[in-house]
């Protein structure tokens, strides 16, 4: 199965090379980077590293970046698409494990879970308020959606081609809530979700949204879950859950 690893990049020049060179080699594995109008030379560095890349003419946001990533990965013929933040916050050495769960038809979506234990997550530098928010939102999402993920808010994800060809991810937000919308779409379509443990890494060079943006993300996450419930109960349709691409599962 062909694997395409995509990097949604924004001002990642200080960590891109280390992230890229830490990815284990794999059979039929390609890369693609989308630069969301960085100002630190991320795009130029990617080209020097030999990573096929494109640069947005204007900043489209985190979700907008991923839309370009997935569209191009499908064009490249990917059977498995792995989204890896190029900020080295997620250990690239687990990439083969994520891929294997999809190749062996165990899962359709696999996430890297940074919260194996509270002690490990905090020791890895995760701020206490982010840890608490992550735990609350993950618990709430699991209960409402009927899942058992260790973390709903990971920046390391693997998707099968069928997932990307089924859910209407193009309809999602261009902001950070894109990730939550995508998972809600996957659950609603009947896809199988799983995760693998990955060390938490918070350090100066790693990207991280501030407290204000985190609060906005948390509230919009709750809104997305609430809208899915209303859609499920046939009270109010949620446009992102309607797709003409087919049905998953």
Secondary structure as the mmCIF struct_conf table of DSSP 4:
data_model
#
loop_
_struct_conf.conf_type_id
_struct_conf.id
_struct_conf.beg_label_comp_id
_struct_conf.beg_label_asym_id
_struct_conf.beg_label_seq_id
_struct_conf.end_label_comp_id
_struct_conf.end_label_asym_id
_struct_conf.end_label_seq_id
STRN STRN1 UNK A 3 UNK A 9
BEND BEND1 UNK A 10 UNK A 11
TURN_TY1_P TURN_TY1_P1 UNK A 13 UNK A 15
HELX_RH_AL_P HELX_RH_AL_P1 UNK A 16 UNK A 21
TURN_TY1_P TURN_TY1_P2 UNK A 22 UNK A 22
BEND BEND2 UNK A 23 UNK A 23
HELX_LH_PP_P HELX_LH_PP_P1 UNK A 24 UNK A 25
TURN_TY1_P TURN_TY1_P3 UNK A 27 UNK A 28
STRN STRN2 UNK A 29 UNK A 35
BEND BEND3 UNK A 37 UNK A 37
BEND BEND4 UNK A 39 UNK A 41
HELX_RH_AL_P HELX_RH_AL_P2 UNK A 42 UNK A 48
TURN_TY1_P TURN_TY1_P4 UNK A 49 UNK A 50
STRN STRN3 UNK A 53 UNK A 55
BEND BEND5 UNK A 57 UNK A 58
HELX_RH_AL_P HELX_RH_AL_P3 UNK A 62 UNK A 75
TURN_TY1_P TURN_TY1_P5 UNK A 76 UNK A 77
BEND BEND6 UNK A 79 UNK A 79
STRN STRN4 UNK A 80 UNK A 84
TURN_TY1_P TURN_TY1_P6 UNK A 86 UNK A 87
BEND BEND7 UNK A 88 UNK A 88
BEND BEND8 UNK A 90 UNK A 90
HELX_RH_3T_P HELX_RH_3T_P1 UNK A 92 UNK A 94
HELX_RH_AL_P HELX_RH_AL_P4 UNK A 95 UNK A 103
TURN_TY1_P TURN_TY1_P7 UNK A 104 UNK A 105
BEND BEND9 UNK A 106 UNK A 106
BEND BEND10 UNK A 108 UNK A 108
STRN STRN5 UNK A 109 UNK A 113
BEND BEND11 UNK A 114 UNK A 114
BEND BEND12 UNK A 116 UNK A 116
HELX_RH_AL_P HELX_RH_AL_P5 UNK A 118 UNK A 123
TURN_TY1_P TURN_TY1_P8 UNK A 124 UNK A 125
HELX_RH_AL_P HELX_RH_AL_P6 UNK A 128 UNK A 145
TURN_TY1_P TURN_TY1_P9 UNK A 146 UNK A 146
BEND BEND13 UNK A 150 UNK A 150
BEND BEND14 UNK A 152 UNK A 152
BEND BEND15 UNK A 155 UNK A 155
STRN STRN6 UNK A 156 UNK A 160
HELX_RH_AL_P HELX_RH_AL_P7 UNK A 161 UNK A 166
BEND BEND16 UNK A 167 UNK A 167
HELX_RH_3T_P HELX_RH_3T_P2 UNK A 169 UNK A 171
BEND BEND17 UNK A 172 UNK A 172
BEND BEND18 UNK A 174 UNK A 175
TURN_TY1_P TURN_TY1_P10 UNK A 176 UNK A 177
HELX_RH_AL_P HELX_RH_AL_P8 UNK A 178 UNK A 188
TURN_TY1_P TURN_TY1_P11 UNK A 189 UNK A 190
STRN STRN7 UNK A 193 UNK A 197
TURN_TY1_P TURN_TY1_P12 UNK A 204 UNK A 205
BEND BEND19 UNK A 206 UNK A 206
HELX_RH_AL_P HELX_RH_AL_P9 UNK A 211 UNK A 232
TURN_TY1_P TURN_TY1_P13 UNK A 233 UNK A 234
BEND BEND20 UNK A 235 UNK A 236
HELX_RH_3T_P HELX_RH_3T_P3 UNK A 239 UNK A 241
BEND BEND21 UNK A 244 UNK A 245
#
